Amino acid sequence: MRLRPSPLVIVATLALGVLFLKPILVTSQTTTPAPLSAYQVGKEKSGFIYLDAPLRAMQNDDFSNPGYLWVQKGQALWSTADGTNGKSCQTCHSAAETSMRGVGARYPAYDPKSGKVIDLEQRINEMRVDMMGAKPYKWESPQLLALTTFVKLQSRGMPVDVTTTGPAHAAWVAGKTFYDTPRGQLGVSCQMCHVQHAGDQLRSDTLSQGQTNGFPTYRLKWQAVGSVQRRFRGCNAKVRAQPLPFGSQQYVDLELYVASRGQGLPIETPSVRR
Amino acid sequence: MCEPRRSIAAAIFALLCMGIASASTTVVHDTTLVPYTVVNGTIPRSLTAVPGNPAAGLAIVKNRKLGNCIACHSMPIAKEAFPGNVGPNLKGVGGYLSVAQLRLRIVNAKLINPDTIMPAYYRVAGLTDVAKKFVGKPILTAQQVEDVVAYLSTLK
């Protein structure tokens, strides 16, 4: 009598296969395209809505999304020991897919230790210094972008959920003031472009609401992944204002305010933008 | 009897005129820029002694580092295929706005509407965080403002 694999064995084999494949699937999947309505909450519209179809498709396919190169680098850094304590992120946090789920959606957030609101990049660097005995990554370095992108990816699809009350409130107010203040030789505020004139054309570009739920983002103009603060600096320069240094508290406060405008929008990191 | 009444009326008229004048006339002194007087939503007097040149104005309007007007406004200019629509279409603007009205709108449209995104092209004071290379400089010189005004007034 020949042994034939029973249906049970086949199912078990398939299940095992899926289990082994799962780690790959978690970080690299072709997401089922969500309806456009998923990218809007009330009046708040993700930059995704302002993209044309090919770019939406590029973002939604992890194999064609160039931001995934940064994700992969970040994934490698996650488990690479660094610093005098011989630890990696993984040493304490184990699998990022579980431990980092939802974290990116909550940043910037108040940090009791430093007594101020900090962003995700600063949180990562704080961990490196305090827990790993490692040097902080430089702002906008490939490493910091990669790790931030990888951590934020773990919240993909979750709603932006920043806290603007309590000890974070003063920073939120400062961020709103920055947002509403006309700057530079052109005397243009964030609000004028991204609230008053969102949806209008600036030459052939459509002004978006300037939402940050997709950051760090792969920007075609940069041919690279970049941070929210890099985008702020670009906007400031465009209105002929002096861009602030990376990591300045004013920019972190602004990050919080802008994130709060898009409260509830899905995290899209790594998004693709023009 | 007539004389005193007339003189009282004249005095009242003069007072009224002063009232209107003080409410609608503002002299603007902005650092080293040419001072100008705003009267009822206009700047009646040219900023310079040299009349504006419409051809030079057209070049400024198209230049991305000067007027860059096309970024926000549709204008009747050939080969400018992708104008913005942040501001109104300027076709015919010279027909419904006077030279004096156009001048104020270029110099500082925020004196008409403080919330407008339209940059003040001839202003230095009261700006925030201006990039170092632009500190103390207006976007356009007084003569460039006059050139743009001259160009816009031809759009009828």
Interface residues (C-beta under 8 A of the other chain):
Chain A: T181 P182 R183 G184 Q185 L186 G187 V188 M192 C193 Q196 H197 D200 Q201 L202 R203 S204 L207 N236 A237 R240 A241 Q242 P243
Chain B: I70 A71 C72 F82 P83 G84 N85 V86 K110 D115 I117 P119 A120 R123 L127 T128 D129 V130 A131 K132 F134 K137 I139
